[in-house]
Amino acid sequence: MDFRLDDDQRQLREAVRDFCVNEIAPKAAERDEQHRFEDGLVEKLSQMGLFGTYIPTEYGGSGLDIVSYIITVEELSRACGATGILVSAHHSLCCDPIINFGTEEQRRRYLPKLATGEWIGCFSLTEPGSGSDAGAARCMAVETKEGWLLNGTKNFVTNGGEAHVFVVFCVTDPGNEKRRLSAFIVERGTRGFTIGKLERKMGIRASSTAELIFENCLLPRDALLGERGKGLSVALATLDGGRIGVAAQAVGISQAALDESARYANTRVAFGTTIGTFQGIQWKLADMAVAVEAARLLTYRAAWLKQNKRPFSTEAATAKLFASEMSSRVCSLCIQVFGGYGYCQDYPAERLLRDARITELYEGTSEIQRLVIARKLLSDPHWMTRP
């Protein structure tokens, strides 16, 4: 069993890390303060090929494997959590369903521009009255002679402020519980579609979180993504992959917290010596390092399973649950290592904790992940030990 990255993956990590050190990390605090990405960031990410990591080459992407994609999300998040989720949501929640469920025409229309970052993508399932209970959605899509007429509101849409391509889930068959939802591709600028308020958040502040409003928004018939009535299946399959991206984001943020803690422990002097010589600090650093590495291995394993087209839903939930809750703990320990300075905005510790907290909420709360894992375990008690 070889847990090492291959040569291409190691070279990719080094290239992305160098890029992040020079272009992403220096402005992380500024993005957080201004609640926005600076002009030119998308172009820099595009030049690095980071919007089309695993999009097939025939559609203009790099055609890399899922583990390589996860490496890029981890490194971006290590430098800036908001930048990490910009790329992760774009890939996992928009490009992925188009690759997996789109027609050839849809793939050729959308993927080339998504791969270059000319168009940013996003995913819209949550509504004001339906979060974890996706089946309670009320946004309607009525089939007409002209196409599909959408009415309703979506919220908490990551990348909603920047996106051009929106994967949207609407009720098409309200009387059929098993085939109630369908998925659609909506383009920015479509008549009847507007971007509502942008949320002001605790963390990942530069990442836009938007409300979408549909008022008699008419879509062509070919805007349907996948089969009519199979929207919930599209959503759940998409979220499975998205959870691996969130786990990678959590790992990256946590690694940054560990990096900052070790650096501070080696330079901060108290009682005549650096605080890294104190056993109390050393134990914290050791606990942080073990937790980060365990989360990384869970995340890479889930990515490897997805890449090799093996069942990965429960493993994705496991990685996301552990990595997200670990991230909040590790970032809290980071503040403790910094002491009072950790609570001040002059140092990155408090921002890392604020960024980490969202990973326990989006793309399925920790409670949802526990349900996924428990149901699998109860139906298949040997799931964890089966070859």
C-alpha positions as CSV (number, residue, x, y, z in Angstrom):
1,M,0.0,0.0,0.0
2,D,1.7,3.2,-1.2
3,F,0.4,6.5,0.2
4,R,2.9,8.6,-1.6
5,L,2.0,11.1,-4.3
6,D,3.3,10.3,-7.8
7,D,5.9,12.5,-9.5
8,D,3.3,14.5,-11.4
9,Q,1.2,15.1,-8.3
10,R,4.3,16.2,-6.3
11,Q,5.3,18.6,-9.0
12,L,1.8,20.0,-9.2
13,R,1.8,20.6,-5.4
14,E,5.1,22.4,-5.6
15,A,3.9,24.6,-8.5
16,V,0.6,25.5,-6.8
17,R,2.3,26.1,-3.5
18,D,4.8,28.5,-5.0
19,F,1.9,30.3,-6.8
20,C,0.0,30.5,-3.5
21,V,2.9,31.8,-1.5
22,N,3.5,34.6,-4.1
23,E,0.0,35.5,-5.3
24,I,-2.7,34.2,-2.9
25,A,-1.4,34.3,0.7
26,P,-0.1,37.9,0.7
27,K,-3.6,39.3,0.1
28,A,-5.7,36.8,2.2
29,A,-6.2,39.3,5.1
30,E,-7.1,42.1,2.6
31,R,-9.7,39.9,0.9
32,D,-11.2,39.1,4.3
33,E,-11.4,42.8,5.3
34,Q,-12.9,43.9,2.0
35,H,-15.3,41.0,1.6
36,R,-14.3,40.6,-2.0
37,F,-11.7,39.1,-4.3
38,E,-9.3,41.6,-5.8
39,D,-9.3,42.5,-9.5
40,G,-7.2,40.1,-11.5
41,L,-7.4,37.1,-9.1
42,V,-9.6,35.1,-11.4
43,E,-7.2,35.8,-14.3
44,K,-4.2,34.6,-12.3
45,L,-6.0,31.4,-11.3
46,S,-7.0,30.9,-14.9
47,Q,-3.4,31.3,-16.1
48,M,-2.4,28.5,-13.7
49,G,-5.2,26.3,-15.1
50,L,-6.9,26.0,-11.8
51,F,-10.4,26.3,-13.1
52,G,-10.2,23.2,-15.3
53,T,-8.1,20.8,-13.3
54,Y,-10.0,17.6,-13.9
55,I,-12.2,18.8,-16.8
56,P,-11.4,16.4,-19.7
57,T,-8.9,17.7,-22.3
58,E,-11.5,17.4,-25.1
59,Y,-13.4,20.2,-23.4
60,G,-10.4,22.4,-22.7
61,G,-9.5,21.2,-19.3
62,S,-6.2,19.8,-17.9
63,G,-7.7,16.3,-17.6
64,L,-5.9,15.6,-14.3
65,D,-7.0,13.1,-11.7
66,I,-9.3,13.8,-8.7
67,V,-6.4,13.6,-6.2
68,S,-4.5,16.2,-8.1
69,Y,-7.6,18.5,-8.0
70,I,-7.9,17.9,-4.3
71,I,-4.2,18.9,-3.9
72,T,-4.9,22.2,-5.6
73,V,-7.9,22.9,-3.3
74,E,-5.8,22.1,-0.2
75,E,-3.0,24.4,-1.2
76,L,-5.2,27.2,-2.2
77,S,-7.1,26.9,1.1
78,R,-3.9,26.8,3.0
79,A,-3.2,30.3,1.5
80,C,-6.7,31.6,1.6
81,G,-9.9,29.7,2.5
82,A,-12.1,31.9,0.4
83,T,-10.0,31.3,-2.7
84,G,-10.1,27.5,-2.0
85,I,-13.9,27.4,-2.1
86,L,-14.1,29.6,-5.2
87,V,-12.2,26.9,-7.1
88,S,-13.8,23.9,-5.3
89,A,-17.4,25.0,-5.7
90,H,-16.7,25.8,-9.4
91,H,-15.4,22.3,-10.0
92,S,-17.3,20.0,-7.7
93,L,-20.7,21.7,-7.8
94,C,-21.0,23.0,-11.4
95,C,-18.5,21.3,-13.7
96,D,-19.0,17.9,-12.2
97,P,-22.7,17.6,-12.8
98,I,-22.3,18.9,-16.3
99,I,-19.6,16.3,-16.9
100,N,-21.6,13.5,-15.3
101,F,-25.2,14.3,-16.3
102,G,-25.0,16.8,-19.2
103,T,-25.7,16.1,-22.8
104,E,-22.8,16.3,-25.2
105,E,-24.2,19.6,-26.4
106,Q,-24.2,21.0,-22.9
107,R,-20.7,19.8,-22.2
108,R,-19.4,21.5,-25.4
109,R,-21.3,24.7,-24.6
110,Y,-20.3,25.2,-21.0
111,L,-17.1,23.2,-20.1
112,P,-14.6,25.0,-22.4
113,K,-15.4,28.4,-20.8
114,L,-15.7,27.0,-17.3
115,A,-12.3,25.3,-17.8
116,T,-10.6,28.6,-18.5
117,G,-12.4,30.6,-15.8
118,E,-14.0,32.8,-18.4
119,W,-17.2,31.6,-16.8
120,I,-17.4,30.7,-13.1
121,G,-19.9,28.1,-12.0
122,C,-22.1,27.5,-9.0
123,F,-24.7,25.2,-7.5
124,S,-28.1,26.2,-6.1
125,L,-30.2,23.8,-4.1
126,T,-30.8,25.5,-0.7
127,E,-33.9,27.7,-0.2
128,P,-35.0,29.9,2.7
129,G,-37.3,27.1,3.8
130,S,-35.2,24.1,2.8
131,G,-31.6,23.4,3.7
132,S,-30.8,19.9,4.8
133,D,-34.3,18.9,3.7
134,A,-33.8,19.3,0.0
135,G,-37.1,17.6,-0.7
136,A,-38.9,20.6,0.8
137,A,-37.8,22.9,-2.0
138,R,-40.5,25.3,-3.4
139,C,-38.8,26.9,-6.4
140,M,-41.0,25.8,-9.3
141,A,-40.2,25.0,-12.9
142,V,-43.3,24.6,-15.0
143,E,-43.1,23.1,-18.5
144,T,-44.6,25.3,-21.2
145,K,-44.7,25.4,-25.0
146,E,-41.7,27.7,-25.0
147,G,-39.6,25.8,-22.4
148,W,-39.4,25.9,-18.6
149,L,-40.8,28.8,-16.5
150,L,-39.0,29.2,-13.2
151,N,-40.4,31.0,-10.2
152,G,-38.9,31.1,-6.7
153,T,-35.9,32.0,-4.6
154,K,-32.6,30.3,-3.7
155,N,-30.1,31.3,-1.1
156,F,-26.7,30.6,0.3
157,V,-25.3,30.1,-3.2
158,T,-21.5,30.0,-3.1
159,N,-19.9,31.9,-6.0
160,G,-23.3,33.4,-6.8
161,G,-21.9,36.9,-7.0
162,E,-19.4,36.0,-9.7
163,A,-21.0,33.0,-11.5
164,H,-22.1,32.9,-15.1
165,V,-23.4,29.3,-15.0
166,F,-25.8,28.2,-12.3
167,V,-26.9,24.6,-11.7
168,V,-30.3,25.1,-10.2
169,F,-32.8,22.6,-8.7
170,C,-36.5,23.2,-9.0
171,V,-39.8,21.3,-8.4
172,T,-41.2,20.0,-11.7
173,D,-43.5,17.3,-10.3
174,P,-44.9,18.4,-7.0
175,G,-47.2,15.4,-6.6
176,N,-44.5,12.8,-7.1
177,E,-42.3,12.6,-4.0
178,K,-39.7,10.3,-5.7
179,R,-39.4,12.4,-8.9
180,R,-40.2,15.8,-7.5
181,L,-37.0,17.7,-8.4
182,S,-35.2,18.4,-11.7
183,A,-31.9,20.1,-12.4
184,F,-31.4,23.0,-14.8
185,I,-28.5,25.1,-16.2
186,V,-29.3,28.8,-16.0
187,E,-27.0,31.5,-17.4
188,R,-26.5,34.9,-15.9
189,G,-28.4,37.5,-17.8
190,T,-31.4,35.3,-18.5
191,R,-34.6,37.4,-18.4
192,G,-36.4,37.0,-15.1
193,F,-33.3,35.9,-13.2
194,T,-31.6,38.3,-10.8
195,I,-29.0,38.1,-8.1
196,G,-30.4,39.2,-4.7
197,K,-28.6,40.1,-1.6
198,L,-25.0,39.0,-0.8
199,E,-24.6,37.6,2.7
200,R,-22.2,39.2,5.2
201,K,-20.5,36.2,6.8
202,M,-18.4,35.3,9.8
203,G,-15.7,33.7,7.6
204,I,-14.6,33.1,4.0
205,R,-15.7,36.7,3.5
206,A,-14.3,37.2,0.0
207,S,-16.3,34.3,-1.3
208,S,-19.7,35.5,-2.4
209,T,-22.8,33.9,-0.9
210,A,-25.8,35.0,-2.9
211,E,-29.6,34.9,-3.1
212,L,-31.0,34.0,-6.5
213,I,-34.5,35.3,-7.6
214,F,-36.5,33.8,-10.4
215,E,-39.6,35.7,-11.6
216,N,-41.1,34.1,-14.7
217,C,-37.7,33.2,-15.8
218,L,-38.0,31.3,-19.1
219,L,-35.5,28.7,-20.0
220,P,-35.2,26.7,-23.2
221,R,-36.1,23.0,-23.1
222,D,-32.5,22.0,-23.4
223,A,-31.6,23.8,-20.2
224,L,-32.8,20.6,-18.4
225,L,-29.7,18.9,-16.8
226,G,-30.1,15.1,-16.7
227,E,-33.6,13.5,-16.7
228,R,-36.7,15.2,-15.6
229,G,-37.5,14.1,-12.0
230,K,-34.0,12.9,-11.3
231,G,-32.8,16.2,-9.8
232,L,-32.4,14.8,-6.3
233,S,-30.2,12.1,-7.6
234,V,-28.1,14.7,-9.5
235,A,-27.9,16.8,-6.3
236,L,-26.8,14.0,-4.0
237,A,-24.2,12.6,-6.4
238,T,-22.8,16.1,-6.9
239,L,-22.7,16.8,-3.1
240,D,-20.8,13.6,-2.6
241,G,-18.0,14.9,-4.7
242,G,-18.3,18.4,-3.3
243,R,-17.7,17.0,0.2
244,I,-14.3,15.8,-0.7
245,G,-13.5,19.4,-1.9
246,V,-14.7,20.8,1.4
247,A,-12.6,18.3,3.3
248,A,-9.6,19.4,1.3
249,Q,-10.4,23.0,2.1
250,A,-10.6,22.1,5.8
251,V,-7.2,20.3,5.6
252,G,-5.6,23.3,3.9
253,I,-6.9,25.8,6.5
254,S,-5.8,23.5,9.3
255,Q,-2.3,23.1,7.8
256,A,-2.1,26.9,7.7
257,A,-3.0,27.0,11.4
258,L,-0.3,24.4,12.2
259,D,2.2,26.3,10.1
260,E,1.5,29.6,11.9
261,S,1.5,27.9,15.3
262,A,4.9,26.3,14.8
263,R,6.4,29.5,13.4
264,Y,5.1,31.5,16.4
265,A,6.3,28.9,18.9
266,N,9.8,29.1,17.5
267,T,9.9,32.9,17.8
268,R,7.8,34.0,20.7
269,V,9.9,34.4,23.9
270,A,8.5,33.9,27.4
271,F,10.2,33.2,30.6
272,G,13.6,33.6,28.9
273,T,13.0,31.0,26.1
274,T,10.9,30.4,23.0
275,I,7.5,28.9,23.9
276,G,8.1,26.0,21.7
277,T,10.4,24.6,24.4
278,F,7.4,24.3,26.7
279,Q,5.8,20.8,26.9
280,G,2.3,22.4,27.0
281,I,2.9,24.0,23.6
282,Q,4.6,20.9,22.1
283,W,1.7,18.7,23.0
284,K,-0.7,21.1,21.3
285,L,1.5,21.1,18.1
286,A,1.7,17.3,18.1
287,D,-2.1,16.9,18.5
288,M,-2.6,19.4,15.7
289,A,-0.2,17.6,13.4
290,V,-1.7,14.2,14.0
291,A,-5.2,15.5,13.3
292,V,-4.3,17.3,10.1
293,E,-2.5,14.3,8.7
294,A,-5.4,11.9,9.6
295,A,-7.8,14.2,7.8
296,R,-5.6,14.5,4.8
297,L,-5.4,10.7,4.4
298,L,-9.2,10.3,4.7
299,T,-9.6,13.0,2.1
300,Y,-7.1,11.6,-0.4
301,R,-8.6,8.1,0.0
302,A,-12.1,9.5,-0.8
303,A,-10.7,11.3,-3.8
304,W,-8.9,8.1,-5.0
305,L,-12.1,6.1,-4.8
306,K,-14.0,8.7,-6.8
307,Q,-11.2,8.8,-9.4
308,N,-11.3,5.0,-9.7
309,K,-15.1,5.0,-10.1
310,R,-15.6,3.0,-6.9
311,P,-18.3,3.8,-4.3
312,F,-17.2,6.8,-2.3
313,S,-20.3,8.4,-0.8
314,T,-19.7,7.2,2.8
315,E,-16.0,7.8,2.5
316,A,-16.7,11.4,1.4
317,A,-19.0,11.9,4.3
318,T,-16.4,10.5,6.7
319,A,-13.6,12.7,5.3
320,K,-15.8,15.8,5.4
321,L,-17.0,15.2,8.9
322,F,-13.6,14.5,10.4
323,A,-11.8,17.2,8.5
324,S,-14.3,19.9,9.2
325,E,-14.6,19.3,12.9
326,M,-10.8,18.8,13.1
327,S,-10.3,22.1,11.4
328,S,-12.3,24.0,14.0
329,R,-10.4,22.3,16.8
330,V,-7.0,22.8,15.3
331,C,-7.7,26.5,14.5
332,S,-8.9,27.0,18.1
333,L,-5.6,25.4,19.4
334,C,-3.8,27.8,17.1
335,I,-5.4,30.8,18.9
336,Q,-4.4,29.2,22.2
337,V,-0.7,28.9,21.1
338,F,-0.8,32.6,20.1
339,G,-2.5,33.6,23.4
340,G,-4.0,37.1,23.3
341,Y,-2.5,37.9,20.0
342,G,-4.4,35.0,18.5
343,Y,-7.6,36.9,19.2
344,C,-6.4,40.0,17.3
345,Q,-6.7,40.7,13.6
346,D,-3.0,41.6,13.3
347,Y,-2.4,37.8,13.3
348,P,-4.0,35.2,11.1
349,A,-5.2,32.8,13.8
350,E,-8.6,34.4,14.3
351,R,-9.3,34.5,10.6
352,L,-8.4,30.9,10.2
353,L,-10.9,29.9,12.8
354,R,-13.6,31.9,11.2
355,D,-12.9,30.4,7.8
356,A,-12.7,26.9,9.3
357,R,-16.2,27.0,10.9
358,I,-18.2,27.0,7.7
359,T,-16.8,23.6,6.6
360,E,-19.0,22.0,9.2
361,L,-22.1,23.6,7.6
362,Y,-22.0,23.8,3.8
363,E,-22.4,20.9,1.4
364,G,-24.1,18.9,4.2
365,T,-23.9,19.7,7.9
366,S,-21.9,17.5,10.3
367,E,-25.3,16.1,11.4
368,I,-26.1,15.0,7.8
369,Q,-22.6,13.4,7.5
370,R,-23.3,11.4,10.7
371,L,-26.6,10.2,9.3
372,V,-24.9,9.1,6.0
373,I,-22.2,7.2,7.9
374,A,-24.6,5.6,10.4
375,R,-27.1,4.4,7.8
376,K,-24.3,2.8,5.8
377,L,-22.9,1.1,8.9
378,L,-26.3,-0.2,10.0
379,S,-27.1,-1.6,6.5
380,D,-23.6,-2.9,5.9
381,P,-21.8,-3.6,9.3
382,H,-18.6,-4.8,7.5
383,W,-18.4,-1.7,5.3
384,M,-15.2,-0.4,6.9
385,T,-13.2,-3.7,6.7
386,R,-14.4,-5.0,3.4
387,P,-11.6,-5.3,0.8
